[in-house]
Amino acid sequence: MNTQCVIHKVSPKHKRQIRKIIYDHFEYIEEQWDEFQRRLQK
């Protein structure tokens, strides 16, 4: 599975900032994804 999305016309600096935000909030993102998946199964 490819975990990297394609970002067009974004500077390398901004890409690093985006990755850092995702990394810093990964647990929250994961929890929300799990909740989303649970709701789909109902």
Kinemage of the C-alpha trace (Angstrom):
@kinemage 1
@onewidth
@group {chain A} dominant
@subgroup {mainchain}
@vectorlist {calphas} color= white
{ca met a 1} P 0.000 0.000 0.000
{ca asn a 2} L 1.328 3.421 -0.926
{ca thr a 3} L 1.136 5.679 2.123
{ca gln a 4} L 2.423 8.753 0.346
{ca cys a 5} L 0.058 10.999 -1.521
{ca val a 6} L 1.062 13.099 -4.483
{ca ile a 7} L 1.340 16.786 -3.700
{ca his a 8} L 1.720 19.112 -6.663
{ca lys a 9} L 3.310 22.534 -6.610
{ca val a 10} L 4.259 22.379 -2.948
{ca ser a 11} L 7.718 23.437 -1.871
{ca pro a 12} L 10.010 20.912 -0.152
{ca lys a 13} L 9.784 23.011 3.011
{ca his a 14} L 5.986 22.765 3.039
{ca lys a 15} L 6.115 19.034 2.326
{ca arg a 16} L 8.337 18.591 5.383
{ca gln a 17} L 5.899 20.641 7.470
{ca ile a 18} L 2.978 18.503 6.289
{ca arg a 19} L 4.856 15.293 7.129
{ca lys a 20} L 5.703 16.651 10.576
{ca ile a 21} L 2.075 17.550 11.291
{ca ile a 22} L 0.959 14.058 10.265
{ca tyr a 23} L 3.721 12.437 12.301
{ca asp a 24} L 2.988 14.561 15.380
{ca his a 25} L -0.734 13.721 15.219
{ca phe a 26} L -0.554 10.173 13.924
{ca glu a 27} L -2.256 8.546 16.909
{ca tyr a 28} L -5.211 10.911 16.656
{ca ile a 29} L -5.483 10.322 12.903
{ca glu a 30} L -5.373 6.576 13.480
{ca glu a 31} L -8.103 6.730 16.145
{ca gln a 32} L -10.339 8.784 13.887
{ca trp a 33} L -9.762 6.403 10.990
{ca asp a 34} L -10.708 3.441 13.189
{ca glu a 35} L -13.874 5.224 14.274
{ca phe a 36} L -14.727 5.986 10.666
{ca gln a 37} L -14.263 2.327 9.723
{ca arg a 38} L -16.456 1.178 12.630
{ca arg a 39} L -19.253 3.481 11.496
{ca leu a 40} L -19.059 2.115 7.965
{ca gln a 41} L -19.567 -1.412 9.244
{ca lys a 42} L -22.823 -0.569 11.034
